[in-house]
Amino acid sequence: MILGVMMATNAEGFEVSRKIPESPELKNRSVIMVVGIRKERHLPLAFEPDEPWLPVDSLFERHIEPAMLLAEINGSADAPTRLHAAPLNTA
């Protein structure tokens, strides 16, 4: 599942990511989050997967290279664990 951060609100994706593990239908799905809020809001800190706050499998800065996203999707489909950090694409 690919999840963005900025939806109806600037942080709704963060809230959705914390609800996914509580959902019986979704809790075993891999979640790839694509964020652009850091650049848009000029935030100095990078986001990383974090079990209680940001329970996603991997995290990429927008605009991600299509080849990197496809590689992550192909890898995430076989991943047995929920958390594995992917490098942020800061380009």
Steps between C-alpha positions, in 0.01 A plus 500: 500500500635843412398773741552874471515737796311802377136417434203698632739642761878539490554209740208267430730232355684477832169439676394239242835319537435457873152357436613238246651261761168511690301386196461121464468541121812717461737422787710248304540719192830664418478879509725729299462866595591778260541838667540849365404690814859539616596703193168684481511606866880543507538253785864434595440144621462189289225248570579134562283194561423472871271229640280716729510834316548409134439126452586471131737263325690762309500871442602707199516871434294620207597497200619145503668341201257248345769229496561545875129481575457186289800337669351577841158371399650176373705462817216593737269234360733232640602676821415292809534791747315831519797731541801542277635845436560608143732791426332833453520637150594862567564597139 
